């Protein structure tokens, strides 16, 4: 009987010790290291200006008015819902996907005053796998530039220059394509307040 109590005492001490280690000490150490070494990333990669947060650098958000560049379409929940991140899961032969893309192409052309012969970039009419992609292609941004310039009362050359300044290069110089961060671009355009 005495041996049973000794074994129970050891088991209880082990469970409590491991509980404290993995539920308190380990998370506290990881949190402290993240705050010390990567404070921007550890706090959600939030971007903003003048003490006001406008969003996360990692999560796309919807912009609908003409004076802003629009992101990729989103299939996350009702659109840019970070709690329902995901794609539409429709395959390339899905009639619903084909009709949706055709409708988006029509709306994109009308919204940006594009003729029927202008090629539309795929990222302008298809949602990303996460539904929260914060980037668009450079071609997509350049096609939207005249609309944004007109809505803001600016010259197109000025808007093209802002696109060029906010264009990010390929990862490691070889992976992916150059891209434009929509939130960063719209914030740069808002600096002048028009």
C-alpha positions in Angstrom: 0.0 0.0 0.0 2.9 2.3 0.8 4.4 1.7 -2.6 1.0 2.6 -4.2 1.0 6.0 -2.5 4.6 6.6 -3.5 3.8 5.9 -7.1 0.7 8.1 -7.0 2.7 10.9 -5.5 5.3 10.7 -8.2 2.5 10.6 -10.9 0.8 13.7 -9.5 4.0 15.6 -9.2 4.9 14.6 -12.8 1.5 15.7 -14.2 1.6 19.0 -12.3 5.2 19.7 -13.3 4.5 19.0 -17.0 1.3 21.1 -16.8 3.2 24.1 -15.5 6.0 23.5 -18.0 3.9 23.2 -21.2 1.0 25.4 -20.1 2.8 28.3 -18.5 6.6 28.3 -18.8 7.0 27.2 -22.5 4.3 29.6 -23.8 5.8 32.5 -21.7 9.3 31.8 -23.1 8.1 31.6 -26.7 6.0 34.8 -26.3 9.0 36.6 -24.7 11.4 35.5 -27.5 8.9 36.5 -30.2 8.3 39.9 -28.6 12.1 40.4 -28.3 13.2 39.0 -31.7 10.2 39.6 -34.0 7.9 42.1 -32.5 6.3 43.2 -35.8 5.4 39.6 -36.8 4.5 38.6 -33.2 1.9 41.3 -33.0 0.1 40.4 -36.2 2.2 42.4 -38.7 -0.1 45.4 -38.3 0.4 48.4 -40.5 -0.9 51.9 -39.9 -0.2 55.5 -39.8 -0.3 58.2 -37.2 -1.0 55.7 -34.4 -4.0 54.2 -36.2 -4.0 50.6 -37.4 -5.3 50.0 -40.9 -4.8 46.2 -41.1 -2.4 43.4 -41.2 0.3 43.2 -43.7 -0.4 39.5 -44.1 -4.1 39.5 -44.6 -5.9 41.1 -47.5 -8.9 43.2 -47.0 -11.7 44.5 -49.3 -11.6 47.9 -50.9 -14.7 48.8 -53.0 -14.7 52.5 -53.8 -13.3 53.8 -57.1 -10.5 55.7 -55.5 -8.9 52.6 -54.1 -7.1 49.7 -55.8 -9.2 46.6 -55.4 -7.7 43.3 -54.2 -8.3 39.8 -55.7 -11.8 38.5 -55.3 -12.2 36.6 -52.0 -13.9 33.3 -51.3 -13.3 33.6 -47.6 -16.8 33.6 -46.0 -18.7 36.6 -47.3 -15.5 38.1 -48.6 -12.3 38.8 -46.7 -13.5 37.1 -43.6 -10.4 36.1 -41.7 -12.4 33.6 -39.7 -13.4 31.7 -42.8 -10.2 31.6 -44.8 -10.3 29.3 -47.8 -10.9 28.9 -51.5 -14.1 28.1 -53.3 -12.9 24.5 -53.9 -14.5 24.6 -57.4 -12.5 22.7 -60.1 -11.5 24.2 -63.4 -14.4 22.4 -65.2 -17.0 23.6 -62.7 -19.8 25.5 -64.5 -20.3 27.7 -61.5 -16.7 28.7 -61.4 -16.7 29.4 -65.2 -19.8 31.6 -64.9 -18.4 33.4 -61.9 -15.2 34.2 -63.7 -17.1 35.4 -66.8 -19.2 37.7 -64.6 -16.1 39.0 -62.8 -14.3 39.7 -66.2 -17.4 41.6 -67.4 -17.5 43.7 -64.1 -13.8 44.3 -64.2 -13.9 45.6 -67.7 -16.8 47.9 -67.0 -15.4 49.1 -63.7 -12.0 50.0 -65.3 -13.2 51.1 -68.7 -11.4 48.3 -70.6 -12.1 47.2 -74.1 -12.9 43.6 -75.1 -9.4 43.1 -76.5 -7.6 43.9 -73.3 -6.3 40.7 -71.5 -7.5 40.5 -67.9 -5.0 39.1 -65.4 -6.1 35.9 -63.7 -5.6 37.4 -60.2 -8.3 40.1 -61.0 -11.0 37.5 -61.5 -10.1 34.5 -59.4 -9.8 34.1 -55.7 -6.7 32.9 -54.0 -6.5 29.6 -52.1 -6.7 31.4 -48.8 -9.2 34.1 -49.9 -7.0 36.6 -48.1 -4.1 37.3 -50.4 -2.9 40.9 -49.8 -1.2 41.2 -53.1 -2.2 41.7 -56.7 -0.1 41.4 -59.9 1.6 44.5 -61.3 -0.5 44.1 -64.5 -3.7 44.1 -62.4 -2.6 47.3 -60.6 -1.7 49.0 -63.9 -5.1 48.3 -65.4 -6.8 49.8 -62.3 -4.6 52.9 -62.3 -6.6 55.1 -64.7 -9.8 54.5 -62.6 -8.0 55.3 -59.4 -6.3 58.4 -60.9 -9.6 59.8 -62.2 -11.4 59.2 -58.9 -8.6 60.9 -56.9 -8.2 63.7 -59.4 -4.5 62.8 -60.0 -2.5 62.2 -63.1 -2.0 58.6 -64.2 1.7 59.0 -64.3 1.7 59.9 -60.6 -0.4 56.8 -59.8 1.9 54.6 -61.9 4.9 56.0 -60.0 3.2 55.0 -56.7 2.6 51.5 -58.1 6.3 51.3 -59.0 7.4 52.4 -55.5 5.1 49.8 -53.8 6.0 46.9 -56.1 7.7 44.0 -54.3 10.2 41.9 -56.1 10.3 38.2 -56.4 11.1 36.2 -53.2 14.8 35.7 -53.1 15.0 37.2 -56.6 13.8 34.0 -58.2 10.5 32.8 -56.7 7.1 34.0 -57.8 6.3 37.2 -59.7 6.7 40.8 -58.8 3.6 41.9 -56.9 1.8 44.9 -55.4 0.6 45.0 -51.8 -2.9 46.5 -52.0 -3.1 47.9 -48.5 0.3 49.5 -48.7 -0.5 51.0 -52.1 -3.8 52.5 -51.0 -2.2 53.9 -47.8 0.6 55.5 -49.9 -2.1 57.1 -52.1 -4.0 58.3 -49.0 -1.0 60.2 -47.7 -2.0 63.2 -49.6 -5.6 62.9 -48.2 -7.4 62.9 -51.5 
